[in-house]
């Protein structure tokens, strides 16, 4: 899987994941920040494992 495909996958799932995170956080900014952090960790770990 290429880097571009991973980025497109993140863009595809971001709205879905944001809706879930908003249910658990008190405000939208915290929810979006948590999703950004999760995707950052995902991409960093994938890079380390390849």
C-alpha positions as CSV (number, residue, x, y, z in Angstrom):
1,X,0.0,0.0,0.0
2,X,1.4,3.4,-1.0
3,X,1.5,6.5,1.2
4,X,-1.0,8.2,-1.0
5,X,-3.4,5.2,-0.5
6,X,-3.0,5.5,3.3
7,X,-3.7,9.2,3.2
8,X,-6.8,8.7,1.1
9,X,-8.0,6.0,3.5
10,X,-7.6,8.4,6.4
11,X,-9.6,11.1,4.5
12,X,-12.3,8.5,3.7
13,X,-12.7,7.4,7.4
14,X,-12.2,10.8,9.1
15,X,-15.9,11.8,8.9
16,X,-17.1,8.5,10.2
17,X,-14.5,8.4,13.0
18,X,-15.3,12.0,13.9
19,X,-19.0,11.3,14.5
20,X,-18.1,8.5,16.9
21,X,-15.5,10.6,18.8
22,X,-18.0,13.5,19.1
23,X,-20.3,11.2,21.1
24,X,-17.5,10.6,23.7
25,X,-16.0,14.1,24.0
26,X,-17.6,17.2,25.4
27,X,-16.7,19.4,22.5
28,X,-15.9,19.0,18.8
29,X,-12.4,20.3,19.0
30,X,-11.3,17.6,21.5
31,X,-13.0,15.0,19.3
32,X,-11.2,16.1,16.1
33,X,-7.9,16.4,18.0
34,X,-8.2,12.8,19.2
35,X,-8.9,11.5,15.7
36,X,-6.0,13.4,14.3
37,X,-3.8,12.0,17.0
38,X,-5.0,8.5,16.3
39,X,-4.3,8.7,12.6
40,X,-0.9,10.2,13.3
41,X,0.0,7.3,15.6
42,X,-1.4,4.9,12.9
43,X,0.8,6.4,10.2
44,X,3.9,6.5,12.4
45,X,3.5,2.9,13.4
46,X,3.0,1.8,9.9
47,X,6.1,3.6,8.7
48,X,8.2,2.0,11.5
49,X,6.9,-1.5,10.6
50,X,7.8,-1.2,6.9
